[in-house]
Amino acid sequence: MNVEKLMQAEASFLHRFPNGFDDPGMEKIKKKHNVDKIAEFAHQNLTLANFNRPEFIVETVHKIVSRSSMVSRFEKPKFKNFVSCLNSHEKQALADIKKRVSPSLSPNNAALSGFMMSSM
């Protein structure tokens, strides 16, 4: 990943939308891409309690990717094939990594805040 380009893109985005995804200019875009609906799905399913169920986490991530309009229709089947080829240890590793990189996750049924934004 080119971190420099990522930082430039972030700066450009924040220049255009100072309040980030909560900026009023993002409302039309968010509705078009069902961001709130998918984020709510992630919030309900990617909870700390569910991370001990790697099959469920992998299936949830697959559903999020397949429902996202920000993921190419050509990449969705590739991701589905990737997920279907994972063995139980690899599914556990995927769940562990998602849990570890999710600092907003807390024991009180909190969800993976911003999951969709990090996945897009």
C-alpha positions as CSV (number, residue, x, y, z in Angstrom):
1,M,0.0,0.0,0.0
2,N,1.3,3.4,-0.9
3,V,0.8,5.3,2.4
4,E,1.8,8.6,0.9
5,K,-1.0,8.4,-1.7
6,L,-3.4,7.3,1.0
7,M,-2.5,10.3,3.2
8,Q,-2.9,12.6,0.1
9,A,-6.3,11.1,-0.6
10,E,-7.4,11.6,3.0
11,A,-6.2,15.2,3.0
12,S,-8.1,15.9,-0.2
13,F,-11.2,14.2,1.1
14,L,-11.1,16.2,4.4
15,H,-10.5,19.4,2.4
16,R,-13.7,18.7,0.4
17,F,-15.7,17.3,3.4
18,P,-14.3,18.9,6.6
19,N,-16.6,16.8,8.8
20,G,-15.6,13.6,7.1
21,F,-18.4,11.1,6.5
22,D,-20.7,13.2,8.8
23,D,-20.4,16.2,6.4
24,P,-23.7,17.4,5.0
25,G,-22.2,17.1,1.5
26,M,-21.8,13.3,2.0
27,E,-25.5,12.6,2.7
28,K,-26.5,12.1,-0.9
29,I,-23.5,9.9,-1.5
30,K,-24.1,7.9,1.7
31,K,-27.7,7.2,0.6
32,K,-26.7,6.1,-2.8
33,H,-24.3,3.6,-1.4
34,N,-26.4,2.4,1.6
35,V,-23.6,3.3,4.0
36,D,-25.9,3.6,7.0
37,K,-27.7,0.4,6.3
38,I,-24.4,-1.6,5.9
39,A,-22.8,0.1,8.9
40,E,-25.8,-0.8,11.0
41,F,-25.5,-4.4,9.8
42,A,-21.8,-4.4,10.8
43,H,-22.7,-2.8,14.1
44,Q,-25.2,-5.5,14.9
45,N,-23.1,-8.5,13.9
46,L,-19.4,-7.6,14.4
47,T,-19.6,-7.5,18.2
48,L,-17.0,-8.6,20.7
49,A,-19.2,-11.5,21.7
50,N,-19.3,-12.8,18.1
51,F,-15.6,-12.8,17.5
52,N,-15.4,-16.2,19.2
53,R,-17.4,-17.5,16.2
54,P,-15.0,-17.3,13.3
55,E,-17.5,-18.9,10.8
56,F,-20.0,-16.2,11.7
57,I,-17.5,-13.4,11.4
58,V,-16.3,-14.6,8.0
59,E,-19.8,-14.9,6.7
60,T,-20.7,-11.4,8.0
61,V,-17.6,-9.9,6.3
62,H,-18.6,-11.7,3.1
63,K,-22.2,-10.3,3.3
64,I,-20.8,-6.8,3.9
65,V,-18.5,-7.1,0.9
66,S,-21.2,-8.5,-1.3
67,R,-23.7,-5.8,-0.4
68,S,-21.3,-2.9,-0.8
69,S,-21.6,-0.9,-4.0
70,M,-18.1,0.3,-3.4
71,V,-16.6,-3.1,-4.2
72,S,-16.3,-4.0,-7.9
73,R,-18.7,-6.5,-9.2
74,F,-15.7,-8.4,-10.5
75,E,-14.1,-8.6,-7.1
76,K,-17.1,-9.8,-5.2
77,P,-17.0,-13.4,-6.7
78,K,-13.3,-13.5,-6.1
79,F,-13.8,-12.6,-2.5
80,K,-16.6,-15.2,-2.2
81,N,-14.2,-17.9,-3.7
82,F,-11.4,-16.8,-1.3
83,V,-13.7,-17.1,1.7
84,S,-15.0,-20.5,0.6
85,C,-11.5,-21.8,0.4
86,L,-10.5,-20.8,3.9
87,N,-10.0,-23.7,6.4
88,S,-11.1,-23.3,10.0
89,H,-7.7,-22.1,11.2
90,E,-7.6,-19.4,8.5
91,K,-11.1,-18.3,9.3
92,Q,-10.1,-18.0,13.0
93,A,-7.0,-16.0,11.9
94,L,-9.2,-13.6,9.8
95,A,-11.6,-13.1,12.8
96,D,-8.6,-12.5,15.1
97,I,-7.0,-9.9,12.7
98,K,-10.4,-8.1,12.3
99,K,-10.8,-8.0,16.1
100,R,-7.2,-6.8,16.7
101,V,-7.4,-4.0,14.2
102,S,-10.7,-2.7,15.6
103,P,-9.8,-0.4,18.5
104,S,-13.4,0.7,18.8
105,L,-14.6,-2.8,19.8
106,S,-15.7,-3.0,23.4
107,P,-17.4,-5.7,25.5
108,N,-20.7,-3.8,25.8
109,N,-22.0,-5.0,22.4
110,A,-20.2,-2.2,20.6
111,A,-19.5,-2.7,16.9
112,L,-16.7,-2.2,14.6
113,S,-17.0,1.5,14.1
114,G,-16.2,2.6,10.7
115,F,-15.8,-0.9,9.4
116,M,-17.4,-0.1,6.0
117,M,-15.2,3.0,5.6
118,S,-12.1,0.9,6.2
119,S,-13.3,-1.8,3.8
120,M,-14.1,0.6,0.9
